[in-house]
């Protein structure tokens, strides 16, 4: 049996640029993985079947899981006759904007590449991942990346050294459907995104704790109004000295602290109003 770590992510910048003819939206964002997540285990079987089981019962059938869909896709493309039994140690919350499902799918692609001996290169795994979901391509290699299109056009970046600060990821007792979040958004064009991307590429933005960093998430304008629990959580984390922002389209907020002591204080303050809460760091 082999296993793959499936890290969560945060968005250190997110702008919705324009609506596309296919109904999706072009975005500009910076993804960065963090040091906690799910763990996917897999072992071969001779039946040819794909099975998925979990440490805790999930709200959806296994056939709807991106892990299952990733395996079916690889099996079809590469004419694999064997099967696989997956076991997912699910630690990340659903509907949270932390990328759990997409990261699990990318972990499945990496795991099956090894188990089935397919020798697929990273670029091809990213292409296959993009067909499963916009964020899956990023999670194939993780780390840090600027992302455009629907989040599938990636420009890898050097991961940020976060040894000098701590990160809290916090999910209040609500969920945000991605489609619902996009329904209310007013696209803002490319200028802000291009300024941010150029700042990253040219080394102007060294750390998200710097005042120069454009700490921006386009969804906050509508999400905070519709979900007061999320707005309140962000406000409380900021009051503890954090630099806080929505991750993805929510419902999670992440907050950067200049010391672990400040992060622990904030953790204790909000722990009773979160369905998920973790002190972590940005990770390569």
N, C-alpha and C positions, 0 to 999 in steps of 0.2 A: 504494500500500500504506500502511495506517495501522497504528499500534501503540498498545497500552495497557499500562501498568505494572500488575503484579499483586502488591502488597506482601504480605509475611507479616504475621502478628499474634502478639501475646502476650496472655495473660489476666492482668490485674493483680489479679484476684479471681475466684474461681469456687466457688460453692456449689451442690450438688445438693439441691434443695428437696423434691421428692416424685416418686413414680412416677405416671404418668398411666394412664388406662384403656386408651389405645391402645398401651401398652408403652413409650413414650418417657418421658423425665424432664423435669420443669420444672427449670430452673436459674436462677441469678442470677449474672451475670458482668460484668466490665468488659473489653471488647475495646480494644486499641490497636494500630494498624498501626506497623510499623517500616520503616526506610529501605532494606531489601533485598527482593528477590522475583524473580518470573518476569517475562518480557516476552512478550506475545502480539501477533503480527503477523497482519494479515488483508487479503486482496484479493478483489475480486469475481470471480466467473466466470459465464459464460452458460449453463453446463450445468445449473445448478440443484442441483448436488451440494454436499455439505459434506465437506471433507477436513481432516484434522489431521495434521501432521507435526511432528517434534521434532528438537532439536539432538542428543539422545541417545536411543537406543531405550528405550522405557518397558515396564513389566511388564504392561501391559494393552492391549487393542486400542483404537483411537481411538473406536470406537462406545460404549465404556464410559466415555469421558472426559466430565466435566461440561461441557467446552467444546462438544463435539458435541451433548450433550443440550440445552444452552442454545440453540444455533442451531436445532435441530429445533423446540424449543418456540416460539421467536419466529416461525419460518417458518410454523408451523401457526396461531398466533394471528392474525398479521397478513397471512396469505395471500401471502407473498413468493414470487415465482417464481424469482428469481435464486439463485445459490449463493455460496459463499465458500470460499476456501482459507486455512486457518489454519496458522501456523507458530509453535510454542511454544518459546521459549528457556527451558528448564526448569532452574532453579537450585536450587529448594527440594527437600528430601528428602521421601519418602513416609513415612507412618506416624509423623509427627513432632509433631503438635499445633500446627503453625504455620499451618495453614489454606491450604496451597498450592492444593489442588484447588478449594476454594471460591472463593479469590481469582481463580483462572484463569477460573472460570465467570462471575464478576461482570465481569471484564475483557472476556469475550466478549460479554456483554449490552451493555456500554457501547460496544464496538467496532462491533457490528452495528447499534446504534441510529444510529451515524454513517454506516456504509457503506450501509445500506439506507434511510437518510433517514426513519426512523420517527417521530422527534420524541416519543419516550416520556418522560414526566417521571420524576424520580428515585423518587418514591413508587411508581409503577407498576412500575418496574424492580425495586425492592425486593420488591414483592409477587410478581413472577414469579420472582425469585431465591430467595425463601423456599420456593417449590414445588420447587426443584431440590436444596436442601440448607439446613440450619438456619443455617449461617454465611454463606451466599451473600448474604443480604440486607444484612448488615453491610458486606461488602466492596464493595457497589455504590457507597457514598460513602466508606467507610474512616474514618480519623481515630480518634476515640475515641467509645465509646458504652457505656452500660449496656444489658444485654440480659436479657430474661426470656423466659418460655415455654420453647421448645426452643432459644432463642437468636435468635428471629426478631422479638421485640417490642422495638424499639429506642428508646432515649432518647439522642439524640446529646449529647455533652459537648464542652466546649472541650478540644482536644488539650493534653497536658502539655508544657510547655517542658522539654526534656531537654538543653539546651545545656550544663548544668553537670554532666552525668554521662554515662557510656558504658554501653552494654548489650552483653552477650555472649549470643548464642543458640547453644546447643550440643546436638547430637544424638549420643548414644552409639551403639554398634554393636548396636542392637536396635530393634525396632518394637513399638508397642502398638496393638492393634486396639481401636477405640472401643467396639464392642459388648462386648468382653471386659472393658474397664475399667468399663463401667456395670453389668455382671453382678454384680460384687462390692461395689458401692457401697451404703452404708446412708444413705438420705436424712436430711438434718438439719433440715428445716423452714425457715421463712422468717425467723426472728428475726435471725440473723447477717447474712443478705443485706439485710434492711431497714435494719439499723444501718449497714451499709456504704454502701448507696445513698443514705441520708439524709445521711451524712457527705460524700459526693461532691457532692450537690446543694446542701448548705449551706456548702460551702467548708471544711469541717473537715479534709479530706484534700487537701493542696495538692500533695504530691509523694510517690511511692511510696518514696522514701528516708527520709521522715519516720517517726519511731517511732510516730506516731499511726495511720499507714496500716495497715489490717488486711490484711496480706500473707498471703493464704490461698488454698489450692487443695485442695478436698475430696478429690481423687483421690490426693493424696500418701500418705495413710494406707495404702492398699492397693497402689498402684503401686510404691512404694519397697520394700515387702516382697517383691513378686513379681519385681521387676527391680533387682537389686543394682547393676547397672552405672549405672542412673540415680541411685540414692541416692548412690553413690560420687562420681559426677560433681558432683552438687550440693554434697556435703561439701567437695570440693577447691576449687570456686569460692568457697564461703564462707570457706575458710581463706585465700584470697587477698584477702579484704576485700570480697567481693561480698555482695549481698543477693539470694538465689537462690530460685527457685520453679519448679515444673513448669508448663509451658504446656499448656493444654487438658488432655486425658487422657494426654499424653505422646506420644512418648518424649523430647521436647526439654525442656531446662532453660534458663531465661534468668536472667541475673544482672546486677544494677545495680551500677555502680562509681562512686565519687565522682570518679575521674579516669581519663583515658585511659591513663596510665602503669600504673595498677593493672590495668586491663582487659588490656593487652598482656602483663603478667606472667602473669595467669591463662591467657590464650590459649596462651602458650608451655608452660605446665604441662600442659594437658589436650589439646593438639592431636593427640597420637598415639593417643588413645582415642576419637576422635569421627569419625563418618562425615560430619558437617557441623558447621562452626564459623565464626562470623562476629561481628566487632565492628561494632556498629551503633548507631542511636539511635531513640528513639520519633519518629514522624513524623506530620504532619497528613494 
